Amino acid sequence: MYKLNGETNLDNPAYFNNREISWLHFNKRVLEEAVDFANPLLERLRFIAIFSSNLDEFFMVRVAALKDQVRVGFNRKDNKSGLTPLQQLKAINQHIHKLANDQQSYYQDLLKELQEHQINILTFKDLAKADHKWLRDYFDEMVFPALTPLAIDAYRPFPLLANRSLNIAVKLSKLNHPIKLVTAIVQVPVLLNRFIQLKDRHHYILLEDVIVHFIDSLFKGYHVQSTTLFRITRNADLNIHEEGARDLLKEIEKELKKRRWGAAVRLEVIGDNHDLKLMHFLQHVLEINTDDIYFQNGPLDYTFLSDFYEHLSDSFDTLVYQKLIPQPARELNPITSIFEQILSRDILLHHPYESFEVVVDFIGAAAQDPSVLAIKQTLYRVSGDSPIVASLKAAAENGKQVTVLVELKARFDEANNVQWAKELEKAGCHVIYGMTGLKTHSKITLIVKKGANKIERYVHIGTGNYNDHTSRFYTDFSFFTAKRAFAIDATHFFNYVSGYTKKPNYHTLSMAPFSVRDDLVSLINQEIACHKTSGTGHIIMKMNALTDKALILKLYQASQMGVKIDLIIRGICCLKPGIAGISEQIKVISIVGRFLEHSRIYYFHHAGHEKFYLSSADLMTRNMSKRIELFFPIPDQAHKKRIKTILQFFLADNRKARQLNSDGFYQYVEKSQDTPLFNSQIELFELAYQVMDDEE
């Protein structure tokens, strides 16, 4: 029991949102962007794809984990919301069935809007005879050779269908024996385009519709009684036993092969033409519960809309976002060595408003500089053709000592990271995979350089990944410094994660899983103490998710003591604001918009002696206990002022910000009629352009 002054029991399930349901509310906000007319038409279409991709991952990991718990009889309640795994699954099903219906409705509305621009996704009943003939030829030449019908009988059992594959179940009868029915499966080829363009027009038809229409070509001597289009989602969480793994790289490669064949956790079916008996057969062989079957009237797997967006965006530039070009870093002189500039002062960048190319060039310059002796870096997620990895390889080939911690367990990037690990090792880099039982989620680089009379050390710490692709639409901070305290801490950090040494005592950095939670609790306690004397207590925290119970309880305590708390949380929030006597001083907003809000900022008013921290860590239990994270202060006053302005922009947002109510639901931030619309992300870009214009 957790009490304040022995009076209020804060450890009450009514005071917490369930983690899974809160995530579904987040994905609902993503889906709602599809019906926000402030977004261009093709962008709204892409939000439907993002929603689907998010939901796939949710089923593959979160729903799969809950099902595993139910399967083994684990009935322990969630330690915040008090729901058992089975209760959570039931609540999830109710929410997702509603969201799936909304998604289909939004998609149909968007199809009508596309038609106004002569863009049509058609069915066969909409086509002219000439189109039928063209598609027949296309099917025979391009599709038919790639299809493999799989019969199901005593000698050919039901095939093991890959995760997220699109399939057609076909009920057949022999032409000379119409009573006896047999079944076959045809998988829709994943390497063929899901949408087929009809000649030179912007008319399209989906690949699965074409296959179904001509499917009798695969079954000569049989009559096609029915076709049922379906899709399976499987458990795709990796089960890595690190203690027993002699080679983690090989262990992960082995588990990646299993990912495609995990237990089925969802069955999606086109609802208007499915065969009921065939449905029961699929349910039986896949061992799926009735609640886990999702009937849809529209297409299955809307993730194809991302490719459709890319296909159309160049031809219809008025239907996509106006291009916003990341600006040169305001604090850097492009003709002066970046090392000289970092040596003279700290540098702070805000991406994508300022170009991530500075980070890429920083690593590139180190790789080529003959004075650089060593480069040490953590890599969590990188792009498929990463220039940073290329620079690290070049540095090793140039004789520098390069140490790279590649996190092999970065979910759904494991295969990519395994490949990079192999390439880096071949180039001569020292590659390590982190620490047993922990994911290395911190983003830090240390460059050791021979100066005129001494060794110089340069540090980059970020809130986001070393990924030049996602940096274009993820908001993050980059911090460069050569200050001795940071340099010593970075050295200790890499020695700790790469070798055998006790946990270091840091001067500036705080590291999870050892001290970040404790340091945050201490900072909140300090704010409570300051508020008692000054009455000005104020905490602002920006993050991706808040789930850690100890920190939520501490924020409740601060609220009860009168500290004003503003939380900017894009995704999951297990804290409930606005509860009388508990969280009246807490306000929670979520900003879901053009860019993915990814930066983590922690601000404490501290009676006017303001403290600012950046971090790789969200306030989730996994970040506090199961990941290596870094939490660090911003010492420069100009940088503090800049970050405060950015926070004020977020808190002033009345266009994309949604406010969390005490019932766990979100609504758009209320605005008066005479208040101008303020989109924080667009305003931050305008600010970046304005700064550059002023400097010119």
Rosetta blueprint (number, residue, H / E / L):
1 M L
2 Y L
3 K E
4 L E
5 N L
6 G L
7 E L
8 T E
9 N E
10 L L
11 D L
12 N L
13 P H
14 A H
15 Y H
16 F E
17 N L
18 N L
19 R H
20 E H
21 I H
22 S H
23 W H
24 L H
25 H H
26 F H
27 N H
28 K H
29 R H
30 V H
31 L H
32 E H
33 E H
34 A H
35 V H
36 D L
37 F L
38 A L
39 N L
40 P L
41 L H
42 L H
43 E H
44 R H
45 L H
46 R H
47 F H
48 I H
49 A H
50 I H
51 F H
52 S H
53 S H
54 N H
55 L H
56 D H
57 E H
58 F H
59 F H
60 M H
61 V H
62 R H
63 V H
64 A H
65 A H
66 L H
67 K H
68 D H
69 Q H
70 V H
71 R H
72 V L
73 G L
74 F L
75 N L
76 R L
77 K L
78 D L
79 N L
80 K L
81 S L
82 G L
83 L L
84 T L
85 P H
86 L H
87 Q H
88 Q H
89 L H
90 K H
91 A H
92 I H
93 N H
94 Q H
95 H H
96 I H
97 H H
98 K H
99 L H
100 A H
101 N H
102 D H
103 Q H
104 Q H
105 S H
106 Y H
107 Y H
108 Q H
109 D H
110 L H
111 L H
112 K H
113 E H
114 L H
115 Q H
116 E L
117 H L
118 Q L
119 I L
120 N E
121 I E
122 L E
123 T L
124 F H
125 K H
126 D H
127 L L
128 A L
129 K H
130 A H
131 D H
132 H H
133 K H
134 W H
135 L H
136 R H
137 D H
138 Y H
139 F H
140 D H
141 E H
142 M H
143 V H
144 F H
145 P H
146 A H
147 L L
148 T L
149 P E
150 L E
151 A E
152 I E
153 D L
154 A L
155 Y L
156 R L
157 P L
158 F L
159 P L
160 L L
161 L L
162 A L
163 N L
164 R L
165 S L
166 L E
167 N E
168 I E
169 A E
170 V E
171 K E
172 L E
173 S E
174 K E
175 L L
176 N L
177 H E
178 P E
179 I E
180 K E
181 L E
182 V E
183 T E
184 A E
185 I E
186 V E
187 Q E
188 V L
189 P L
190 V L
191 L L
192 L L
193 N L
194 R L
195 F E
196 I E
197 Q E
198 L L
199 K L
200 D L
201 R L
202 H L
203 H E
204 Y E
205 I E
206 L E
207 L H
208 E H
209 D H
210 V H
211 I H
212 V H
213 H H
214 F L
215 I H
216 D H
217 S H
218 L H
219 F L
220 K L
221 G L
222 Y E
223 H E
224 V E
225 Q E
226 S E
227 T E
228 T E
229 L E
230 F E
231 R E
232 I E
233 T E
234 R E
235 N L
236 A L
237 D L
238 L L
239 N L
240 I L
241 H L
242 E H
243 E H
244 G H
245 A L
246 R L
247 D L
248 L H
249 L H
250 K H
251 E H
252 I H
253 E H
254 K H
255 E H
256 L H
257 K H
258 K H
259 R H
260 R L
261 W L
262 G L
263 A L
264 A E
265 V E
266 R E
267 L E
268 E E
269 V E
270 I E
271 G L
272 D L
273 N L
274 H L
275 D L
276 L H
277 K H
278 L H
279 M H
280 H H
281 F H
282 L H
283 Q H
284 H H
285 V H
286 L H
287 E L
288 I L
289 N L
290 T H
291 D H
292 D H
293 I E
294 Y E
295 F E
296 Q E
297 N L
298 G L
299 P L
300 L L
301 D L
302 Y L
303 T L
304 F H
305 L H
306 S H
307 D H
308 F H
309 Y H
310 E H
311 H H
312 L H
313 S H
314 D L
315 S L
316 F L
317 D H
318 T H
319 L H
320 V L
321 Y L
322 Q L
323 K L
324 L L
325 I L
326 P L
327 Q E
328 P L
329 A L
330 R L
331 E L
332 L L
333 N L
334 P L
335 I L
336 T L
337 S L
338 I H
339 F H
340 E H
341 Q H
342 I H
343 L H
344 S H
345 R L
346 D L
347 I E
348 L E
349 L E
350 H E
351 H E
352 P L
353 Y L
354 E E
355 S L
356 F L
357 E H
358 V H
359 V H
360 V H
361 D H
362 F H
363 I H
364 G H
365 A H
366 A H
367 A H
368 Q H
369 D L
370 P L
371 S L
372 V E
373 L E
374 A E
375 I E
376 K E
377 Q E
378 T E
379 L E
380 Y L
381 R L
382 V L
383 S L
384 G L
385 D L
386 S L
387 P H
388 I H
389 V H
390 A H
391 S H
392 L H
393 K H
394 A H
395 A H
396 A H
397 E H
398 N L
399 G L
400 K L
401 Q E
402 V E
403 T E
404 V E
405 L E
406 V E
407 E L
408 L L
409 K L
410 A L
411 R L
412 F L
413 D L
414 E H
415 A H
416 N H
417 N H
418 V H
419 Q H
420 W H
421 A H
422 K H
423 E H
424 L H
425 E H
426 K H
427 A L
428 G L
429 C L
430 H E
431 V E
432 I E
433 Y L
434 G L
435 M L
436 T L
437 G L
438 L L
439 K E
440 T E
441 H L
442 S L
443 K E
444 I E
445 T E
446 L E
447 I E
448 V E
449 K E
450 K E
451 G L
452 A L
453 N L
454 K L
455 I E
456 E E
457 R E
458 Y E
459 V E
460 H E
461 I E
462 G E
463 T L
464 G L
465 N L
466 Y L
467 N L
468 D L
469 H L
470 T H
471 S H
472 R H
473 F L
474 Y E
475 T E
476 D E
477 F E
478 S E
479 F E
480 F E
481 T E
482 A L
483 K L
484 R H
485 A H
486 F H
487 A H
488 I H
489 D H
490 A H
491 T H
492 H H
493 F H
494 F H
495 N H
496 Y H
497 V H
498 S H
499 G L
500 Y L
501 T L
502 K L
503 K L
504 P L
505 N L
506 Y L
507 H L
508 T L
509 L L
510 S E
511 M E
512 A E
513 P L
514 F L
515 S L
516 V H
517 R H
518 D H
519 D H
520 L H
521 V H
522 S H
523 L H
524 I H
525 N H
526 Q H
527 E H
528 I H
529 A H
530 C H
531 H H
532 K H
533 T H
534 S H
535 G L
536 T L
537 G L
538 H E
539 I E
540 I E
541 M E
542 K E
543 M E
544 N L
545 A L
546 L E
547 T L
548 D L
549 K H
550 A H
551 L H
552 I H
553 L H
554 K H
555 L H
556 Y H
557 Q H
558 A H
559 S H
560 Q H
561 M L
562 G L
563 V L
564 K E
565 I E
566 D E
567 L E
568 I E
569 I E
570 R L
571 G L
572 I L
573 C E
574 C L
575 L E
576 K L
577 P L
578 G L
579 I L
580 A L
581 G L
582 I L
583 S L
584 E L
585 Q L
586 I E
587 K E
588 V E
589 I E
590 S E
591 I E
592 V L
593 G L
594 R L
595 F L
596 L E
597 E E
598 H L
599 S L
600 R L
601 I E
602 Y E
603 Y E
604 F E
605 H L
606 H H
607 A H
608 G H
609 H L
610 E L
611 K E
612 F E
613 Y E
614 L E
615 S E
616 S L
617 A L
618 D L
619 L E
620 M L
621 T H
622 R H
623 N H
624 M H
625 S H
626 K L
627 R E
628 I E
629 E E
630 L E
631 F E
632 F E
633 P E
634 I L
635 P L
636 D L
637 Q H
638 A H
639 H H
640 K H
641 K H
642 R H
643 I H
644 K H
645 T H
646 I H
647 L H
648 Q H
649 F H
650 F H
651 L H
652 A H
653 D L
654 N L
655 R L
656 K L
657 A E
658 R E
659 Q E
660 L E
661 N L
662 S L
663 D L
664 G L
665 F L
666 Y E
667 Q E
668 Y E
669 V L
670 E L
671 K L
672 S L
673 Q L
674 D L
675 T L
676 P L
677 L L
678 F L
679 N L
680 S H
681 Q H
682 I H
683 E H
684 L H
685 F H
686 E H
687 L H
688 A H
689 Y H
690 Q H
691 V H
692 M H
693 D H
694 D H
695 E H
696 E L
